[in-house]
Amino acid sequence: MDFILENLGKIGFEWKMALFNLINFLILFFILKKFFFKPIVKNVRDREQQIQDSVDNIQKAKTELQMAERKAQDLIDESKVQANKIVEKSHELAKATGEQLKEKAKKEIELLIAQAKKNIDIDKREMKEELRKETVVLVMQAVEKILGEKLDEKKDTALIAGLLKNLK
C-alpha cells in the first residue's frame, strides 16, 4: 500500500486532500439531494405527467377524429343512397307522366278522329240530300222536255216520289 501511495505521491496525488475532497463531495451531494434534487425530480415528474397527459389527449383526439371521419363517411354514403333513390323516383315519375301524356294524346287523337268521322258522315248526308234535290230537279227538267208540258205541283210531286222509290 505504501508503494501505491508513494507512486501516487510522485504524480501529485495526496490522499489527505482526496479524503477531504471526498467528504466535501458527500456533504455537497446530500445538501443538493435534500434541497435541489427533490424539487428538480418533482418538476421532471410533473413535466413527464404533463407530457403523458398531452400524449393521451392527442391519442384521444385522433380516436375522436377517426370516429368523426367514419360518421362523416357514413353520412356521405347515406346521402348518396338517398340521392340515388330520389333520382330513381324522378325517373319513375317522369316515365309515368310520359305514359299519362301519351295516353292523353292518344285519347285526344281518337276523339279528333271520331269527331272527323262524324263531320264526314254529316257532310256525306248533306251531299246525298243535295244530290237528291239536284237529281229531282234534273228529272223534272228531263220529264218536262220529254213530255213537252209542265206538270202541276201535285203531278210533279207524285211523279218524283215514284221515280225516287224506283231509284232506291
Phi, psi and omega in degrees: 000322177299325180298318181292316181294324180293317179290324177292325178295327180293328181270357174105016179265128177244126185289329179294316180293324179294319178295318178297318179295323179295317178296315178300319180296316181295319177298313180297320179299314180294321177296312180298320181297316184288317188259333186246318184293319180300309178298321180295315178297320178298315178297320179295316179295319176299317180295319177298320179295318178298318180296317179297318177298319179296318179296317178298318179296321179295317179298318178297317179295321178297317179298315179295322178296317178296320178295319179296321178295320178297316179297318179298317179295320177298318178296319179297315179298317179296320179296321178296318179298315180295321178297319178296320178297317180298317179297317179298316179297320179297318178297316180297318179295318179297319179296315180297317179297319178298317178296318179297317179295322178297315179299316181296316179296320179298316179296319180296320178295317178298320178296317178296320179296316179298317179296319179296319178298319178298316180297321179295316178299317179297314179297322180297314179298317180297320180294319178298316180297317180294320178297320177298315180299317180294322179296319179299315181297316181295319179296317180298318180294320180294318180295319180297321180289321180292312183280337179075011179220159179269128179274155176280173186300317183293317180293320178301312183295317181293318181294317181293317180299318179295318179295321181293324177295320179293326180291323182290000000 
